[in-house]
Amino acid sequence: MVEFYRIKQKNGLTILFERRDMPIVTMIIATRAGSAHESEQKKGMAHFFEHMPFKGTKTRTAKQISSTIEKVGGVLNAFTSDEITSFWCKVPSKHFYSGSNIIFDLVANPMLDSKDIEKERNVILSEISRAHDMPEHYLFDKIKELLYKKPFGMPVLGFKETVSRLKREDFLKWHNHYSPENMIVAAVGNANLKDISDLAKLYFKKTYKKSNLPKPVVIKKSSQFNETREGLEQTHIALGFHMPSFSDKNRYASEVFNAILGEGMSSKLFQEVREKRGLAYSIHSSLSQEKSYGYMVVYAGIDKKNIKKVKEITLKEIKSMSSINLRDFEEAKEQKIGNWQLDLEACDKVAVNLVIQEIATKADDFYDYIENISDVSLKDVKSLVKIKEHSVAVIASK
């Protein structure tokens, strides 16, 4: 029996807690403000801001922040997506209090020093360059750009031009989104709910102005992209398809669909493209889903001469999903249930998924996963086949 609690404090902050009898605990504090809430001119703001609290807070230096976690064997990190920015740590449970203080301090009291912003700007610009130089990573960003209009379709990292013009005033303004009604605290492991609640009250005790997040404007489209580069031994191709969002009831059908099509070595694409024809070393499909959007990407690394062939096979295999048999369907559902059960072992994965689920619907739905996957029908999966609606991005060797 899962021991799970969901409470909402008077100031609007939501606390999610799953107690486990284990010697570790994961603590996450997330804001609902992500890349999808940025304007075209400020693209990259959420991600850039994510870096800044680690440079120092009003009570701790950068070294004090990292050493407090690392010197007890813990892990400290953060991530930004379209509808979430999250800071988290995983520590031995006996160090829960010191670890949690760090995470709360990061989100409540970032220094946002002008000199630190300038230094970190160079780091972000290097990160953007690095993403461009990694064809597979670059294609996933490009597919999103092909599937959605600006500003939503723009990459989470932003562009060098947008990141270069962000000023300290922009960071101070963005931090207004880190107000209690936009915040979710999630803890999984051996901790005490009252301690978590007391810490939240301590760090969010001042009066906050209500920060109304702009609703993401998600406008679908489809288009094509081709690029040639020197020095590549392999051509990279990605096909993108609109799918149900994480808040859509058909989200579970899309997971089954993806499992059959391109998840793992037993998938249709791997068997047809790699095992049967030897056309690619790597080929797989993956889902990107949050509250307001959902899409699937099929990626393959191939020889340039096989671009047309692999694209045709991929589209054919997607079309064939309209006639999948009952055995493949039932096996895929069992696969997804098994994947979910294995992920339960990791308290950090569970904490992240509770936050994502809370933003999309409500955290409690996370624990109904097996029931929701089991309820997916063969008809639900077949209904997702929309062969005409796709985007293609190719980076080919010269």
Secondary structure by P-SEA (a helix, b strand, c coil): ccbbbbbbcccbbbbbbbbbcccbbbbbbbbccccccccccccaaaaaaaaccccccccccaaaaaaaccccbbbbccccccccccccccccccaaaaaaaaaaaaaccccccaaaaaaaaaaaaaaaaaaaacaaaaaaaaaaaaaccccccccccccaaaaaaccaaaaaaaacccccccbbbbbcccccaaaaaaaaaaaaccccccccccccccccccbbbbbbbccccbbbbbbbbbcccccccaaaaaaaaaaacccccccccccccccccccccccbbbbbbcccccbbbbbbbccccaaaaaaaaaaaaaaacccccaaaaaaaaaaaaaaaaaacccaaaaaaaaaaaaaacccccccaaaaaaaaccaaaaaaacccccbbbbbbccc
